[in-house]
């Protein structure tokens, strides 16, 4: 459309063109969904799109665009929201749908009034929308804004916009909306008071459906608005046809026919899962599915294959009307990077998508706060086309792809959301297949609210949920899910790869160190020691390094930060080691395991527990909640070799308390201790096999958690969601607790130094949104050389004595010539006395 009006929405865009484009795209995004009342909702989405910038037609906003100065009357969201309320109300009344959907005009007001900011409370406090309407709104300003709009011109614009969609609204009636406010003699025009009453009524319904409706309309509007502002006139085409043999081809290429006992068990679990998915009654069966298998049983490939088959079945069942996206969500970045690499390899084995090692962004993308910003679009019959960074950023953040791998943070903070940025992707979560891997990582205090939300998505928004874990928590009871393996216990019974040896007597850490040294010098097994705190990890490693160096004086620390001799390698792993070094160490451990040339000793924190594909002969694990102990055990004898592995559980403490108390909820550790004592009753020497331990202890543990855990946080949060108290969500829902954090960039080498200098130089030359794009361009590379240090607030201040990366808030850096005072390749962040930190690290 080329507008005959001279009104602008942006310096280079006519207002009419922008309104029509946002309305059409918002409508298309919603019309593609399977929802009740989807025809009406897509029309309402169009109305929101064509009304969201209505007040940009004022003289004040047009003067702003022309560079004639800013006035508060140039603000457009509030007046546009009033118009949107009126417009949706008109449409519902004309089409005789008011009685059923009278809440939609209030939702229109909420969405438009906050489309440049975050959602807030509807009423009950000073900055609520209710107060904005009845206290803050200035009737004189509203009258002047409306009087400055060229009414005939705006009526002509809306006449064309209404006719485009054949809407039965008379554009001339816009004059009634204007007159109602301009000619009002009340202190507050009637429409303001009416909307205020509507908001209060909406909040008092206490209906979760209204929360999700607001989120849905908010999502489609802001996604359409931002995409078009970035020059993306249509979303990338869906890639609806994904080969059914995706996973099978990968398995044949990498594993061949199953020969070992464990591989035959994995294959049986794989085939049983797919057969159950094939037999699902898509109309009647529960859409909450559970895949409960032991660690090392191939859940990643099995779950992904199940999701792809389910997607194919839904496509066929809906006669091509619905093609679900697949959202694969996990708790930890390390597993995401590992599993995304597997998915990339699967895709590249397909002739259809093998693009010289490059994967289309509209087929697969990885999204977390440190992911690379790159998006290559695949058009039918065309070569891959890489989009500019600003466009790639928007498409990645709103999940315009067929398969998305992401974190729990990204997923659940988009479902329980008030923020503009995180809400944008919500409409692409609707109608999806969601794989939740390692769901036991979600804090138990949120189980009730997560259960309510997942049930809502499944029942109302046609989502399918696949819950995958070796330790199914009681978020859902067994009766509330459809099992993808009929008898999980049969598979657990076949996995007896190690014995647990459990000693719950507290042990001083100083006495523990020599024991591990003795294990190393007298034993011949690969050993992993998993500790609860970074401090204890680094202390044990340093002790072992010193003592072993006395025994093996020719030992060296190589470029990868690994202490080694001809027969032994000693590794330290924690989040105080740069990501680039951590990844190299983990990959090296896996490669060396295949070669079996040297004995390996790995001293680490919990970062290896979930999903990291490392296998050792023996594990010593500091006491932790039961699900953590089981995940840790999954790193032992993963491939079921004849020689049984060993898992030693010990309770370590310092002079103050047990290390487990520093980081874990005591409800979980108390329950674990109780269950372990019960499980060990009558067992000699505290030894129990894997199959008995997992079958007996896990079930009892989650019953204990369910019984002892407080539901207060879930109850409070659910109440806030139902009462639409968006402004309180931030405090009530935090999957990761806020901590004092500072980013520390380590100038490890000349490459890192040059990168930092180039970043600072580029940031100095630009401002505003361009700065954000530059930071995104460098984000992945900068992260490889950065540490996120969570330390006590008083000590963060001392790190601020280090130089700051110009233009990067909370980023300090260590100069290359100061490296020895701050960072060591083997142990990571390790400030010397000269660095004068006085830091208390746990």
N, C-alpha and C positions, 0 to 999 in steps of 0.2 A: 504494500500500500504506500502510495506517495501522497502525503497529506496536502490538502488545499489550504489548511490553516497554517499560520506562521508561529503558533505556540510551540515552544520547545520543552522537552523533558530533560535533555542533556545538551551540551553545547553543539553536538553534531547530530542530534536526533529530534525529529518532530514528536510532540507529545502524542498526537493521534497514533502515529506509527508504533510508538513504544507501548501505549495502552493496548492496542490491538494485538501486538506480538506477545506481550506478557499474558493477556487474557487467553489467547489461543493456545500458548504452550502450557499454561497451568491447566486448562481444560483437557488438553491431550494427555498430560501426565496422569490426571485422575481418571479419564475415560478408559484408559488401558487397564484399569484395575478391576478385579472381581470383588464387588462390594454390593451390599443392599443399597438401593436408592442411588446407584452410581450415575444414572442419567441426570437426576436432579443435582447431585453433588458436583458433577463436571460442569453443569451450567452455572452453579454458584461459584465454582473456581474461575470461570470466565468473568463473571461479574466482579469478583475480587480483583482480577487482573486489570480490568478496564477502569476500575475505580481507585486503585491503590495510589495513583499519583494525580488524582483529580485536582487537588489544590495547587499543583504546579502551574495551573492556568492563571493564578493570581498575578497581578502586576508586580507584586513584591518578589515573587520567585523569578519571574522573567527578567526583572532588573538585576537580580543576583547573577543569573546566567550571563547577562550582558556586561557584568563587571561594574555595576553602578552602586555597589555597596550592599552589605548584609543588614537585614532587619529581622527581628524575631517573627514578624508577620510573613517572612519567607518560609518558615517551617510549614511543612505540608502534611505530615502524617495524621495529625489530629483532625483537621478539617476533612481530609480524604476519608478518614474512618467514619465520620458522621455521615458523609455522602454514601459510603458503602453500606452502612446500616440501612439508610433510607432506600437504597437501590434494591438490596436483597429483600427487604420488606415489601416493596412494590411488586417485585416479581412473584413472591409467594402468594400475595393477596390476589393478584391478577390471575394466577394459575390455580387458584383454590387449593393451595397446599399450606396455608398459614397455620391451620389448626394443628397439624402434625409436626411441622418444622418451625414453629415460632421462635425456637432458640437460635436459628441460623443467623438472623441479623445481628444478634449480640456477638456471635462468634466472628462475624465479618468485622465488626468494630474492633474486637480484641486483636485480630490478626493484622489489620491495616494500621492500627495505632502503634503497633510494636514492630512493624516490618523492617525498621532500621535499627532495632535494639532487641533486648531480650524480653521474654514474656514476664509479666509481673502479676502480683495479686489483684484480684478483681475488686475486692473491697475489704475494709477493716483496718486500714492503716494509712499513714500520711501520704505515701507515694503510690497508693492503689489507683486503678483506673476509675473507681467510684469517686475518689477524692479529686481526681483530675477533672472529672465532669462537673461536679457540684461545688468545688472550691477553687481549683486552679484556673479553670477555663475562663477567659475574659470575653464576655459577650461583645464588647466594643471591638476587640481585635477580630473576632469572627465576622462581625458585620462588615468591617473594613475590608477584610480578605475577600468576602463574597461580592461586595460591591465593586471590587477591582477586577473581577473576572468578566471578560467579554461574553455576556450571557448568550447572545445569538450565535456566536462562534462556537461556544462549548455545546450548545444544543445541536448544532449541525454535526459536530464531531460525534456526539453520542447517538444521533439519529443513524449515522452510518454504522457505528459499532453495534447498535441493536439490530439493525437490518441484516448485518453480516451473519448473525446467528439466528435470525428470524424470531427475535425475542418480542413478546407482545407488550412492550413498554413504550409509551409515548414520550419521546425525548422532551417535548414541550413541558411535561410535568416536572422537569428539573427546576423550572421556575417556581413551582410550589415549594420545593425544598429550600430554595434560596429565600423566598418570601417569608417562610415560617421562622427563619432565624433573623433576617434583616428587619422585619416588621414587628418582632416580638417586643412587648413592653414589660415583660417579666424580667426579674434579675437574672434568671437563667432560662433560655428558650426551652420550650416544651420538649423538644427532641432530646436535649441533654438529660432532662429529668427522666424521660421515658427509658433511655438507654441505661441510666444508672439503676433504675428499678429492674431492668432486664438482667443486668450483670449480677445483682444481688440474688435474684431468683435463680439464675443459672448456677451460681455457687451453692445455693442452699439445696439444690437437687441431690448433691452428693453422689454424682453418677460418673463412674470411670469412663463411660462412653463419651461424655462431653469432653473430658481431658484429651482423649485420643482424637476426637473430631477436630478440636482446636489445633492439635499437633499436626494432623493431616493437612488441613487447609494452610496452616502456617508454612509447612514444609513445601507444598507445591508452589505457593506464591513466591517465597523467597528464593527457591531454586530457579524458577523460571525467570525472575527478575534479575538475579545475579548472572545467570548464564547469558541472557540477552545483553546485559550491560558489558559483558566480556567479549561480545561478538559471536557467541554461539547461538545461531538462530534455530537450531534443532538439535536434539540430543543424538549422540551416535546411534547408528542402527543396531537393533538387537541382533545377536547371533543366536538364533533360536535352535539351530540344528547342531548338536554336539554329538560326535560319534558314540554309539553305545559301547564300543569296545575300547574306549579310552584307557580304562584301568587294566583290562585284560592284556592289552598290547604291552603296557609298561611292565606288568608282572612277567610276561613271557620273555621280554627283552632282558630283564634284570635278574630274574630268579629261576626261570625255566620250570619244568615240572617239579612238584614237591616230592622230595625223596626222604628227608629226615622226618622223624616223628613230629617235631614241633611245626615244621612246615606243612605237614599233612593236617595237623590240627588247625593251623591258620587258614588253610584252604577250605576246610570243612566249615569253619565259622563264616568265612567269606560267602560260600555258596548258600549256607542256610539263611544268612541275612538277606541275600538277594532274592531267594525264593519267597521269604516272608513279605518282602516289599512287593514282589510280583503278585502275591495273593491278597494284598490289602484291598479292602472295600473302601474306595476313595470317598464314598458318600457317608458311610456309617462308622468306619473305624476311628478310634481315637487318633488325633493328629499329634499327640505327644508320644514320640517313639523313644525307646531306650535301648542302647547297645552297651551291655555290661560284659566286658571281657577282661581277662588278666592283662597286665602290662606285658608287652612283647608279643601280643596275639594279632597284631596288624590292624588295630582299630582305625588308623588314619586312612589306609587304602580302602578298607571295608566300608567305613562311614561315607567316604567320598563316592564310592561306587553306588552305595545305597541311595545317596542324594541324587546322583545322575539318573539312575533308573526311575526313581520316584518322579523326577522332573519330566522324564519322557512319558511316563504313564499319565501324569496330570495333563500334559499337552494333548495326548490322544483322547483322554476322557472329556476334556473341555472342547474337543474338536478345533484345537488350535487357538482358542480364545484366551488361554492362560499359559504362560511360560514362566515358571517361577525362577527367580534368581537364587543362587546358592550362596549363603553367607556362612563362612566357616570361621567360628570365633573361638579364640583360645586366651588363656590368661597371661602368657609370658611372651615377650618379644623373641627370645631365643628359639622357642618352638615355632613361632610364626615364620621366622627366617628359614628354619630347617624345612618346615612343611611346604612353604611357598616354593622352595627350590625343587621339591619333589613334584609339585603341581606343574611347574614350568617344564620339567623334564617329560612329564606325561603329555603335555600339550605339544611339545616339539617332536614327539614320536608320531604325531598325526600328520599325514601328508597334507591335509587341508589347512593346517595352521603352522606348518614348519616354515617360518619366514627367516631363514638364516639365523636362527637362535633368538629371534625377537617375537614377543607375544603381544597380540592386540590388547590394548587396554580395555576395549569393550567386550573382550572375552574373559580376561582375568586381571585382577589388580590386587595389590597388597596395600593395606592402609593402616598405618599407625603414626604416632606423632613424629617418628624419625624416618619414615619411609621416603624413598626417593620420589621426587615429583617429575614423573615422565608418563606420557599417555600417547600411545600410537593407535590411531583409529583405523579399523578395518572396514572399508566399504565393499559391497558386493562387486566382484570383478575388478577391483582396483588394488594397487599396492598399498602397504602400510604407510600412513601419513602421520608424522609426529606433529602434535599440536603445540602451540606456544605455551610457555610455562604457566601463565596466568589461567589459561583455559584448562590445561591439564590439572592444575590445582583444584579448580571447581568441580571438574568431572570426577576426580578421585574422591574428594570430600563428600560428594553426594552419591557415590557408589553407582555410577552408570556403567555397569559391567554385568556379565553373566555369573561369574564366580568371584567372590570377594573373600579374602582372608584378612582377618582383623582381630583386634583385642576385645576382651570383655569391656574394657573402658569405653572404647568407641561404640560398641553395640548398646550396652545398657545405659550409657549416658546420652544416647540418642532416643532411647525408649522412655526413660525417666528424665525428661529434658525441659529446660526453660530457656536454653541458650539459642540464639539465632543460628550460630554456626553448626552446632551439633544436631539441631532439628532438621536441617536441610535434607538429610538423607532418609528421614523417616518414611516418606512415601515409597522409597525403594526397598524398605524392609517389609512393607505390606505385601502380601501374596508370596512371600519368599519361603524357601526351605532353609532353616537355621540349624546349623550343626554347632552344638555346644560341647567342646572338648575340655575335659578336666573341670567339670562344673563344680566339683567339690571345693575349688579354690575361692568360690564366692563366699564371703563371710556369712556365717549362719544367721546373723541378726537380720539379714535381708532375704532369707529363704521365702518367707510368706509373701512378701511383695513381688518377688521374682516369679513365684508360682502364679499369683493372680494375673500378672502381666502376660506371661507366656500363655496361660489359658485363654486370656482375652484375644491375643493375636491368633491363636489357633481357631477359636470358635467364631470370631467376628471378622477377622481380616484374612482368613483363609491361608494362614501360615502353617507349615509343618515344622515341628521341632524334633531334632535328633539329639538326644542326650548321650554322650559317650564318656565313659570313665571306667576305671577298674574298681572304683569304690563309690557306687551309686549312693549319694546322700539322700536323706528323706525330704528333699524338696517336694518330690511326688512319691506317693506310696506306689507299691507294685501294681495295685489295681487301677491307678490313675494314668498308667502308661501302657502302650502297646510294645511288647518285647520283640526285638529283632532277632534274638536267639531265644528259643523257647525255654531252655533250661540252662541258664548261665553257669549254674553250679557244676554241670558236667565238664565245662571247659576249665574251670578253676581246679577241679579234681585232677585234670591231666597235667597241670603245671605244678611240679614239685621240684623246682630248680635250686632251692636253697633252704637252709634251716635258720630260724631266728634263735639267737641266744640273747636273753634279756636279763639285764641286771639293773634293778631300780634303786640300788643303794647309791646315794649321792657320792661323787668322787671329786676331789679337788683337782683342778686342771693341771696344777704343777706335778701331781703324781701320775697323771694320765700321759704326759709327754714321753717319759722314759718307756712306758709300755708300748707305745707306737714305734719308738725307735727299735725296741727289741723285736717287734713283729717284722720290721723291715730287714733287720740284720740276720735274723734266724729263719725267716720264712722265705718261700719261693713263689708266693702268689701275688698277682696284681692286687693292689690295695687302694681303696678309696675311703677317706675319712671326711665325713660331712658334718660340719659344725654349724652352730646356730648364729654365731656373730662373726662379723668381719675381723674384729680384733682377735678372737681366739683362733681363727683360721690363719691369720698372718703370724701370730705368735708361735703356733705349732710348726708352721712351715719354717720359720726362721730358726727355731730350735733344731729341727731335723737337718736343715741345711748346714748349720754349724757343726753338729755332731757327726754327720756323714762326711763332711769335708775333712774332718780330722781323721776319719777312717780311710777316705779315698782322696788323698791330697791332690791328685791329678784331675779331679772333677772340674768341670767348666759350666758356666751359664752361657748358653748359646744365644743367637740373635732373636730367637723366639721367646726367650725368657724361661727356658727349661734348664734346670740343673741336671747334669748328666755325667755318667761314667760309661765305660764300655758295656756294662751289664745292667745299669739302673738309670731310670729317669724319674725326677721328682718335679711335680707340677704344683703350682698354686693357682687357684681360680676363685675370684670374687669380683664384685662390682667395682672394686678399687683398681682393677686392671682394665686398661683401655679396651673398648670393644674390638678393635682391630687385632689386639693381642689375644683376647679371650677366644675369638673365633678360630684363630690359627692354632691355638693350643688344643681346642676341642677336636678340630679336624685332624690334628697330628695324633692325638690319643687314639682316634678311630683307625687311622692308617697303621699306626704302630701295632695295634691289636691284631690286625690281619697278618703282619709280618712276624709277630711273636719273637722278636730278637732280644728285647730288653724287658726286664720287669718294670712295671710302672707303679708309682705311688702318687696318688692325687689327693691333695689337701684342698678342700673346697667348702663353700657355703651351699645353701639350698638351691643355687641357680641351676644345678645339673639335674634336679629331681624330676621335673615333669617334661617328658618328651625328648630330652636330649639323648641321642642314640649312642650312649657309651656303655660298655659292658666290662665288668671286672670280676675277679674271683671272690673277693671279700670286701665287705663294707663295714665300717664302724660308723654308727650314726648317733650323734648326740640326741637325747630325748626330745620328742616333738609330738604334735597331735598325730593320731593314728593314720590319717590319710597321707600325711607327709612321710611317715615311716614306710608305708606301702609303696608310695611313689619312689622313695629312695631305693627300696629293695628292687624295684624294676630296673635298676642299673647293674644288677648282679646276675651273671650267668644267663643273659637274655635269650641265648639260643639253645638253652637246655642241654649243655654238654654233660657227659656221664658223671663227671666229678661235681658233686653238689657244691654250690656256693655257700658262703657264710655271711649272715647279717648279725652283727653285734650291736645291741642297743645299750647305751650307757647314759647315766645321768650326771652331767658335768656341771660344776659350779665354780665360782670364784669366791673371794672372801665375803661377798655380799649376798649372792643368791644364785639359784640355778640359771644357766645361760638361757634356757627355754623361757624363763619369765621375762626376759628383755624384749622378746619379739612376738610371743604367742598369747592369745586370749586364754586366761586361766581356766575358763569353763571347758575349753578343749583339752588342755593338758590334764586337768583333774579327771575328766571322763576317760581319757586314754589310760591314765595310771590305774584307774578302777577296773577297766576292761582287761588290761594286761595281767593284773593280779588274778582276776577271775579266770582268764584263759590259761594261765600258767598253773593253776591249782592242780597239784598232784603230778606235775611234770618234773622230772629229775633235772637238776642243773639249769632250770629255766630255758630248756631247748624245746622248740616246737617247729614242725615243718610248715612250708609255705601253704600247702593246700588246706591244712587244718586251721592255720592262723587266719588266712583271708576269709575262709568260709565262716568261721565262728566269731572272730573278733570284729570284723567290719560291720556286720548286721547289728550286733549289740552296741557298738560304738555310736552309730547314728541314732539308735533309739535313746541312748543316754543324752546325746546332744539335743535331740528333739524335746526331751523331758526337762532338761536343765536350762536351755537357752531362753533368754528373754525375747519376747516377740514385740517389745515396746517400740523399737525403731521401725519395724515393718508396719505396725499398726498406725504409728504417727505419720509415716510417709504415705501410706494408703489414704489416710484421712486428708492429707494435704493435696494429693492428686485428685481425689474426688471433689474436694471443695475448691479446686482450681487455684490453690495458693502457690502459684509458680515461684514467687519470690522466696519461698522457704525451702525449696527443693535442694538448693546448693548445700545448705547446712545439714540436711537430713540424709542425703545420699552421697556417700563417698566410698567408692570401692577401694581406693587407696587414700589413706588418711593424709591430710595436709601435713607436711613437714618443712622445716627450714631447709631450703635447697639452694645450692649454688653450683653453677656449671664451671668446670675447670678445664680449660684447653691446655694440652701438653704439647709443647713444641718439640716433638720427639726427634725430628730430623729436619733436613733442609726443605723437604717437600711440605711438611706441616707448617714450617715458618713462612714459606712463600704463600701458602694457602691463606694463612691468617693475614698477611700483608695485603694480598689481593682483595680479600673480603673488606678490610678496612678502607682501602682505596676506593672501591666501588661504592661503599656506603656513604662516604664523604661527599660524593658527587651528586647524590640524588636525595629525594625526600618522599614522605608519604607512602602511598601504596607501592611505589617502585622499590622502596627499601624492603618491604615485606617480601617481594618477589626475589630480591637478591639473597635475602636470608634463606628463603626456601631453596634457591639454587645451590647454596653451599651446605644446606642442612645435613645431608647424609655424610658428606666428606668431613665436615666439622665434627659430627658426632663420633666418627671413627677414632678421633683423637681427643675426645672429651669424657670427663667423668661427672656424673651427677651426684654430688656429695650431700647426703642427708645427715646433717649434724645439728647439734643444739644451737639455738639462736645466738647465744652470746659468743659462740665460737665462729659462727659464720662471719661475724664482723671482722675477725682477725684475718680471714682469707681476703677481705676486701682491701688489704694493703697491697695485694698483688695488682699489676696493671690490668685495666679493663680493655676488652676488645671494643674499640670505638663503634658505637651504633648497635651494640648487642647488650641489652640489659641483663644483668646477673651473670655475665660471662667474664671470668678472669682468666689470665693465662700465665703459664710458667715459661719464661724465656729458655731457649735451648741451652744457654751457658749456665743456667741455674738448675738444670735438670737433676743433677746428682743430689741436690738438697731436697727434692720433692718427689721424685719418681724413679723406681727401679724396674727394669724389664721383668724380673721374675715375680716380684711381690706387689708391684703397682704403686699406688699413692702411698708414700712413706716419708713424710716430712722429717727432716733431721732436727736436732736441737737448735741448729743455727737458723732454721726457718721460723722459729719462735711462734708456733701455732698454739701450743697449750691446749690441744684439742682432745676431747673425750669421745673416742669412736667406740661404738658397740658393734 
